[in-house]
Amino acid sequence: MRYFRFNIYICICFWLPLSYLFARQDPVYQSLQSLVEWFELTIGVPVERKYNNVLFGGLIGSLFSLLQFLSSPLTGAASDYYGRRPLMMILTVGLMSSYALWAVSRSFSLFLLSRVVGGVCKGNVSLCTAIVADLGCPKARSRGMAMIGVAFSLGFTVGPMIGAYFALNPGKDEIFYLGPAVLALVFSAADLLFIFVMLPETLPKNNRVSSVASGIQESMDLLSPLALFRFSAVTRKEDSPKDSIQNLKVLGLVYFFYLFLFSGLEYTLSFLTHQRFQFTSMQQGKMFFFIGITMALIQGGYARRIKPGRQIATIRMAILMLIPAFIVIGLAWNVTMLYIGLLLYSFAAAVVVPCLSTLVSAYGSANQKGTVMGILRSLGALARALGPIVASSVYWLAGAEICFIVSSAFFLIPLTLLRHLKDVKKD
């Protein structure tokens, strides 16, 4: 349910509240809007409300990702001491409070505060992967990571439609975003009840770190990007084999570069489809519905059946498919050609992250899984914060074709990095 809640938020946050809260002349909104307008002027974005809203939404999204970058490793390290279940419940309560703030917000400042609280509490996503990483069977871990991907894809598909329905059909004398906010709050409460009743503790006490201080101290290494890429919170453990650390560093770089490039090009899809094909919001919604359904089918039917030992080959194949996918999208002169590129794009999006998560989950001792998966999630959050900024700058400065073709060529970087895994001993 957490993925439905998140995508309901996406639908409402990135276009509906902006025009409403803009009318309220909120000083925080005006300050951020000035920053967006400066960015638009710098990179040459046409003066159009739709582009402005996409960029403003991207700014809020980058803030959200940066908060995840900071919170995920701390959450993971704390769960290595306290256990997964109590941390998951605490973070779910935090998310409930963020949706409650959203529901009662009557200014952009309060709305932004709700997103800050939500961003800090989104460390529960890395906890989900840590819970799967606790599973001893490699096949079970692979299926678990794939099912997390399925849940995200279904949320990506259904969440915006639910949010749009409630927002466009408010009750009498009801603010349009109250319905989606209350619905997200209800989903959170159901999530909390499910965790309390059904979720067992996956990290036994005898497998936890000796003190919370050691876990938190290690996680502080992750506040430095350099330490993050070095997996410093794991390398300082005496029982960490050299081969495992080398694997983690390489996989972390692959994960970062993949998401940096992927999230940037994904973000510019809204610009491309509106500028070249004059897509309306409804048509863009149908496009993302197609992407989400395709991803869910691939993850449910193919990704969860990938055998242990085949993940690296699958990742290589998927990233190789992304290169022609983005070239086709960047050069598409009709909608049919666009959707052919999106089909290839959806396959890669469905398998790369689950496979990388499965590979990384095999490393680290039992009392390091939360920290390891928190590191990985932090790398992804940092990539998602920076990727859209760089890609949108290239898009408007150099043009859509150059942006997509040149960016697709940079996928050779994670492909090259993967070659360094072949002589590294795997756990």
N, C-alpha and C positions, 0 to 999 in steps of 0.2 A: 504493500500500500504506500510505502514511502515514495515510490517512484511516481504514482498517480498524483500525490500531493505536490511533489516538486514540479511536475509538468503543468498542473493546474496553475501553479504560481507563474510559470514561464508565460503562459498565454496572457494572463492579466497584467503581469508586471511590465512586459516589454512593449505594450502599446496602449492599453486602455487607461491605466491610472495616470499616465504621463500628461495627457491632454487635460484630464480632470484636475490633477494637482497643480498643473501649470496655471490654471485659471485662479487658483488660490494664492498665487504670487508668494509662494513659500521661499524664504531667503536661501535655504540650503539648496532647493531646486534651482534657483536663479544662479547660484554660484557654480553648480555643476553644469548647468546649461551654458554658462559663459565659457567653461572649459571645453565643452563639446563644440561650441561654435568656433572657438579658436582652432581646434583640431580640424574642423571642416574647412576653414579658410586656409590652413597650412597645407593640406593635402589636396585641395581643390574639389571638395564634394559639392555637387549642385545644391542650391538653396531650395530644399523641398522638405516638407514636414515628415514624410515617410522615412527619408534617409536620416533625418535628425533623430527620429524616434528609435531607429535601429541602432544608431551610434550611442544614444543615451542608454538604451537597454544594454548595449555591450559594455558600457562603463560600469553599470550596476553589476553586470555579470562578472566582470573582471574583479571588482571588489569582493564579490561572493567567493570567487575562486581563490583570491589571496587569503581570505579568512580560513578557507579549507586548508590552504598550504600551511598556515600556522597551527591550526587546531588538530589536524589529522595525526601527526606524529606524537603530540602530547596525549591525545586520546588513546592511541595504540599503546604507548608506553605505560599509561596508567592502567589499561586493561591487562597488561602483563603481570600486574601486581594484584589488582582488585578482582580480576575476572572479567569475562566478556559481558555476561548477563547484567550485572548491576550498572556497568557503564552504558550499556545499550538502553536501559530503562531511564537513566538520568538524562541522556541526550534526547530521548524521545519526549520526555517532559519539557526539556528546553525547546524543542521544536514546537510543542503545543503552545508554549508561551509566545513564541514568535508569531504563530498564526493568530493567536488571540490579540496580540498587538496590532497585527495587520487588520483584523476585523474592526477594531475600535479606532483605527487611525483616521484622523480628519485633516492631517497635514502630511506633506512629503517627508518632513523630518521624522515623524513617528513611523511612517511607512519604512523609511530607510533604517531606522533602529530595529524594526522587526526583521529586516533582511540581515542586519549585522548579527543579531541573535541566532537567526537561522543558519547563517554561514558558519558561525562558531560550532554549532551543534551538528553540522553535516559531517563531522568526523564519524558519525554512525555508519557511513558508507564503507569506510576503511575497516570498521569493526565487523561489518558483514563479511568482508573478504577474509578477515582474521579468523572468524568463526569457521569458515570453509577451510582455511589453511590448517586449522587444528585437526581436521580429519586425517586419519592415518593412511587411508587408501588413496593412491594417486588417481584412480579412476573416479572415485567419489569427489575428490577435489576438482577434477576437470569438469564433471557434471555440475558441481555446485557453482563454479565460476560462470559456466554457460547459462545456468538458470538465473543467476543475478543479471546477466546480460539480457535474457528474455524479459525479466521483470522491468528492466529499464526501457527496453524497446516498446513493450506494451504501454508503459506509462507515457513514453514519448508520443505514442500514437493516440491513446484514449484520453489522457489527461487534458490536453488543450481543448478537445471537443467538449469535455465536461465543463471546463472552466468557461469556455465561450458561451455555452448554453445558459449557465447560471448568470453570467455577466450581461448577456443580451436579453435575458428574460427575468429582470428583477421583480420582486414583489412590490406591491403598492407602497409608496413612500420609503423605499429601500435603496440604499446606495448600491450601485451596480456591482461592486467588488465584495459586498458583504456575504453573498451566497457562496462564492468560491472559497472565501476565507473560512467560513463556518464549516463548509464541507471538508476542507483540508484539516481543520481542527478535529472533526469527527473521525476522519481516517486516522489521525494521530492517536486519538483515544483508543480506537479499535486496535491499532498497532501495539500500543502499550499493554492492553489487555491480553493480546495474543502472546507477547513476549513473556508476560507474567505467568500465564497459564501453560504455554506450550514450549517455550524455548529453554532447553537445559543448559547448564553451564558446561562449556566445552573445554575449559582449561582447569584441570584439577589443581588443588592447592599445592600439591607436591611438585608441580611443574612450573610454578610461578617464580618471579624474581624475588630475591630475599627481602627487598625493601622498596617502597614506592620511590624513595629518593634516588635509587640507582636507575630506575626506569625513566624518571623525569629528567635526571641529569644527562642521561644519554640522549634523550629527545631534544635537549637544548642544542645539541650539535646540528639539528636540522633547521634551526633558524638561520644558519649560514648556508647560502646556496652551495658553496664549495663543499662544505661538510655533508650536505645533502647528497650530492653526486658521489661522494666518497663512501657513503653509508657508514659514517663515522660512529654512529650509535651502535653499530653491529661490529665493526672492525676492532673496537677496543676490547671485545670479549676474547679472552685467551683461547677459548675452545673453538674459535671460528677458523675453519680450514682456509688456507690461502686460495685454493681453487674456487671455493664457494664465494668468497669475497670478490674475486675477479669476475665471476659470473654475475653477481648482483650488480656490480658497477656497469658492466656491459649492458645487461638487461635494463637497468635504470636509464642509461643513455638512450637506448632504443625506444623505451617507453616515452621519454621526454620528447625526443625529436619527432617521433610519430605523432604524438598528440599536439605538439606545437604546430606542425604543418597541417595536420588534419583539421584541428579546431579553427585555424585561420581560414582555410579554404571553405570549410563548412559555414563559417560566419558570413563570408562574402557571397554565398549563394543567394541570399535575400537581395543584395545589390544587383547581381547579375540577372536574376529572373525578372526583377522589376524593370531594370533598365533596358534589357534586350527583348523581353517577351511581354512587357507591361502586365506582369502577373498582379492580380489583386491579392488582398490578404486571404481571401477564400481559396484562390488557386495555389497560393503558397502553402496554405494549410493542407490542401489535398496532396501537394508534393511531399510534405513531411509525413503525412499519413502513409503514403506509398513507401517511403524510406523505412518508417517504423515497422510496418507490417512485414516488409521484406526481411528486415533484420530479425524480427521475432521468429519468422519461419525458418530462417537459416540457423539461428541459435538453437531453436528447439529441435530441429530435425537433423542438423549436421554438427554444429559446434560441440554439443554435449556428448557426441559419439566419437570425438577425436581421441584416439588411443594415446596413452602416455608414451612419450618418445617421439610423437609425430607433431608436437606443437610448433617446434622451430621451422620445420618444413612448411607447415600450414601458414605461419606468419610470413615467411618469405613469399609464398604464393599470393597471399592477400595483399601485401604491400606492392608486389609487382603488378597486381591488377589495378591498384590505385593510380599508378602512373598513366596508363591509357584512359582510365576513368576520368581523371581531372583534365586531361588534354581534350577528350571528347566534350566534356562539359564546357570548358573554356572556349572551344571553337564551335559549339553547337549553333546552327543557324535555324533550327526548328525544334519544336517541343519533343518530337519523337527521338531525335538525336540526344536531346537533353536527358530523357528518361533512360536511354540506353546507358549513358554515362552514370546515371544515378543507380542503376541496377548493379553495375560493377562496384560502385562506391559503397552500396549497402552491404555487399558481401564482405568487403574488407572491414567495414565498421562493425560487422557482426562477430568477427572471429579474432581480430588482433588483440584487443584488450582482454577478453577472457583467457586467451592462450597465454599472453604475457603474465597475467595475474596467476594463472595456474603454475607457470614455471617458477615465478618468484616465491610462491607459497611453499615450495619444496625446500627452501633454504632457511637457515637459522634454526636454533634449538627451540624446544617447545615454549620456553619462556621468552622467546624473542619474536614470535610470530606477529604479535600486535605492532611492535616497533617496525618490523620489516615491511608489513603491509601499509603501515602509516607513512613510511618513507616513500613507497611507491605511489600512494595516493597524493602525497605532497608534490611529488614530481609532476604528476598529471595536472594537479591544480595550478601549479606555476606555469606549465605549458599552456593551459587553457586561459590563463590570465594574460599572457604575453602574445600568444598566437594571433588572436583577432586584431590586436593593435597593429602588429607588423603587416599582416595580410591586407587589412583595409587600407593601410598607407600605400602599399605597393599597388593595390587595385586602382586607386584613384590617381596615383602619380604616373603609373606606367600603362594602365589599361587592363581590361579583364583578360585578354588573351595572354599577355605577358605574365600577369599574375599567376594564372593557372598553369601555364606551360613551364615557367621557371620553377614555381613551387613544386610541381610534380617531379621535376628532375631532382630536387633536393631529397626526395624519398630514397635516393640511392645511398644517403648517409646511414639511415637505420639498416638498410640492406647490407652495407659494407660492415657495419658494426657486428651484425649477426654472424659474420664469418669468423669472428674472434672467439665464438663459443665452441667451435668444432673440436678444439684441442683442450678445452677446459673440462675437467672432471665434473660430472653432474651428480647431485645427491640422489 
